[in-house]
Amino acid sequence: YNQGLHIGAIFIIFGASVLGTGIPLLGKYFPIIRQPYLFVVGKHIGTGVLLALALIHLLTPAFDQLGNPCLPKTFSENYVFAPLFALIAALVMHLIETVATLYFTSKGY
């Protein structure tokens, strides 16, 4: 445990958050920042970071819990269900994002 690194991480996250929320606000005054591809790239980078973070922190415990002897033998012997559930969750999230994007685009937002 290194307290200095943890305190530094708080300020790094704060700075990244200010930068991430400030760029769209500055786009109102500076046309070069208003390019739509910048927002698309930023959105996909953020999505990738969230998915990677979720997989790193949640997939290993999912393997452990789905291999629990209290569960039916199907979960522990025949198939590995943790990656299947992670894949289904990622596909459902993508479907929700696609439907929401189509809906709000059609409404002119």
HELIX and SHEET records of a PDB file:
HELIX    1   1 GLN A    3  LEU A   26  1                                  24    
HELIX    2   2 PRO A   31  ARG A   34  5                                   4    
HELIX    3   3 PRO A   36  LEU A   66  1                                  31    
HELIX    4   4 LYS A   73  LYS A   73  1                                   1    
HELIX    5   5 THR A   74  ASN A   78  3                                   5    
HELIX    6   6 ALA A   82  LYS A  107  1                                  26    
END                                                                             
